[in-house]
Amino acid sequence: MRKPCARSAGVNNNMADIKTIRNFFKRDRYCLYNGIQIAEVTREYALCKAELTDNHLNANNGVQGGFIFTIADFAFAVHANAMGKWTVSQNVGITFLKPPKGKVLFAKAMPLHAGSHTVLYKMEVFDELGTNVAYATANGYVLGDNPVLQKD
């Protein structure tokens, strides 16, 4: 079995520290408003989490699919940008597996390919009880350097 790509977008291997990454993503007001937090960022993955509330429920009292998509997309954005490269989504596909049974939702994004212009990620969404909620893939495009997230 092949190991996930341990390098983020482009050739820059200088990952910013977690404090810098969190400060940068405070500008993502949509995720901030919806309670999504950055839990961990390593060279291999980014892990985001959110405590589920009534605000995340749809008319059927299930977690809104758009919220599940958002936390997966945000985990992708965090990791793909953590090494100092502006990276945006080109295409994201998601498969919903089961509704969460727990109270905390997690999304883990892992790079499968990281080239100088394009990236490919897989994202797993699960709850604290281990329920596999969704699986997603994202293709991204590297726009260039992001001096805010480049390590000195």
ZIGIDA-V482828 format. One record per run of one state. SS is the DSSP state (~ for helix, > for strand, _ for the rest). FROM is the first residue (numbers start at 1). TO is the last residue. If there is no record, write none. Layout:
# ZIGIDA-V482828
SS FROM TO
SS FROM TO
This chain:
# ZIGIDA-V482828
_ 1 17
~ 18 25
_ 26 28
~ 29 33
_ 34 36
> 37 41
_ 42 45
> 46 51
_ 52 53
~ 54 56
> 57 57
_ 58 62
> 63 63
_ 64 64
~ 65 81
_ 82 84
> 85 96
_ 97 103
> 104 114
_ 115 117
> 118 127
_ 128 131
> 132 145
_ 146 146
~ 147 149
_ 150 152
